[in-house]
Amino acid sequence: PSIGPSLEGKMFSSVCRGAREGCFFLKSASTSAGKSRTSIFDACHIAYPIRWSHKLNNFVEELDSNGVPRAPQKVLFIVTEMDKEELQTIMLAYLSGVDEDHILTGYYNDVTDGMHTLSEYERVKYAAKILERYSGYFLIEEISDPNLQNVESTIRKYATIDEVE
């Protein structure tokens, strides 16, 4: 069957049958509705098999359908309106489950789950290690003039050189 790696959000991923190779998904919404953030979340979900679970109050490693830890997959994220630093903050927030404002201000809360205290700062540090461990899987390319020819040549370059599917 034509099924790709899961995307963030079970309903969206189910409807799309995951991030299928060769498919193009276009998200449309009003200004400041979170299109870039949800796209970054999808890319992180594919590239990084480990992330924070609010439900389990711990970092979890995603398993494939056979119960084996899922391998990371390469993702090319083309940036036209953000800089890499802003993108990385969003990635840290997604992987750590810590509010982006807490990361930007350096003000972290401790969360108690009844058994122990989990420091947001420690979660962000661990998320940074995840970014570092899988650094070759989330590739970022900034394009200042995002016309069709530039985007297409960038995708071809990364598909050929870095084997991004």
Secondary structure as UniProt FT lines:
FT   HELIX           10..16
FT   TURN            21..22
FT   TURN            31..32
FT   HELIX           35..47
FT   STRAND          50..53
FT   TURN            54..57
FT   STRAND          58..61
FT   TURN            65..66
FT   STRAND          75..79
FT   HELIX           84..96
FT   HELIX           100..105
FT   STRAND          110..112
FT   STRAND          117..119
FT   HELIX           120..133
FT   TURN            134..137
FT   STRAND          138..142
FT   HELIX           148..161
//
